[in-house]
Amino acid sequence: MLTTKAELLQGTLDLLILKTLTTGPLHGYAIAQHIQQRSDDILVVEEGSLYPCLYRMEEKGWIAAAWGKSDNNRRAKFYTLTRAGRKQLEEETAIWERVHRAITLVLQAA
């Protein structure tokens, strides 16, 4: 579950993860931390939502995973963005921008 002070539209977690991985390979905890920090602690990604999403994205070929050592010398799975993932990020970003524009238009009309 993505815990937020404001609920997100379904599918937004994919977009956030794909964008986060443009910075380079990260393990799951680091992905969650990045999203939380970049959102000024508004978005908190729970493990129960993060890992199923990562596994699904890996199955779709959007990300690749490899085992490595984390900063605290623990074994961790690091995720990287694939070419298909970059294409998906472009598509998801375009969708998000259209939805954001539509919502803004509705709110401005009220």
C-alpha positions in Angstrom: 0.0 0.0 0.0 1.2 3.5 -0.8 0.5 5.5 2.4 0.0 9.1 1.7 -1.4 12.2 3.2 -3.1 12.4 -0.1 -4.1 9.2 -2.0 -2.6 8.7 -5.4 -4.2 7.5 -8.6 -3.8 3.8 -9.4 -0.6 3.2 -11.4 1.2 6.2 -10.1 3.7 4.0 -8.1 5.0 2.6 -11.4 5.7 6.1 -12.7 7.4 7.1 -9.4 9.6 4.0 -9.4 10.5 4.3 -13.1 11.5 7.9 -12.6 13.5 7.1 -9.4 15.5 4.5 -11.3 16.7 7.1 -13.8 19.2 8.1 -11.2 20.8 4.7 -11.4 20.6 1.2 -9.8 18.9 1.1 -6.4 17.6 -1.5 -4.0 14.0 -1.5 -2.8 14.5 0.3 0.5 16.5 3.1 -1.3 13.7 3.4 -3.9 11.1 3.9 -1.1 13.4 6.4 0.7 14.0 8.4 -2.5 10.3 8.7 -3.2 9.6 9.7 0.4 12.4 12.3 0.5 11.6 13.8 -2.9 7.9 14.2 -1.9 8.8 16.0 1.3 7.7 13.0 3.4 4.2 13.1 1.9 4.5 9.8 0.0 5.4 6.7 2.0 5.7 3.5 0.0 5.0 0.4 2.1 6.9 -2.8 1.5 3.6 -4.6 0.7 3.1 -2.3 -2.3 6.7 -1.8 -3.3 8.0 -5.3 -3.8 4.9 -6.7 -5.7 5.2 -3.7 -8.0 8.9 -4.2 -8.5 8.4 -7.9 -9.3 5.6 -7.1 -11.7 7.7 -4.4 -13.4 10.6 -6.9 -13.7 8.3 -9.5 -15.3 7.2 -6.9 -17.9 10.8 -6.1 -18.7 10.7 -2.5 -17.5 13.4 -3.1 -14.9 16.2 -5.6 -14.4 17.5 -6.9 -11.0 20.8 -8.1 -9.8 22.1 -9.0 -6.4 24.7 -6.8 -4.8 25.8 -5.2 -1.5 24.0 -2.3 0.1 25.7 0.6 1.8 25.5 -1.3 5.1 27.2 -4.3 3.5 24.0 -6.4 3.4 22.9 -8.5 0.4 20.3 -6.7 -1.6 18.6 -6.8 -5.0 19.4 -3.8 -7.1 17.0 -2.6 -9.8 17.9 -0.8 -13.0 15.8 0.7 -15.7 15.8 -1.1 -19.0 15.2 0.3 -22.5 11.6 -0.9 -22.3 11.3 0.8 -18.9 12.5 4.1 -20.3 9.9 3.8 -23.1 7.3 3.0 -20.4 8.4 6.0 -18.3 7.8 8.3 -21.3 4.3 6.8 -21.9 3.4 7.0 -18.1 4.7 10.6 -17.9 2.6 11.6 -20.9 -0.5 10.0 -19.3 0.2 11.7 -16.0 0.6 15.1 -17.7 -2.8 14.7 -19.5 -4.5 13.6 -16.2 -2.8 16.5 -14.3 -3.9 19.0 -16.9 -7.5 17.7 -16.9 -7.8 17.8 -13.1 -6.3 21.3 -13.1 -8.9 22.4 -15.6 -11.7 21.0 -13.5 -10.4 22.6 -10.3 -9.9 26.0 -12.0 -13.5 26.0 -13.3 -15.0 25.4 -9.8 
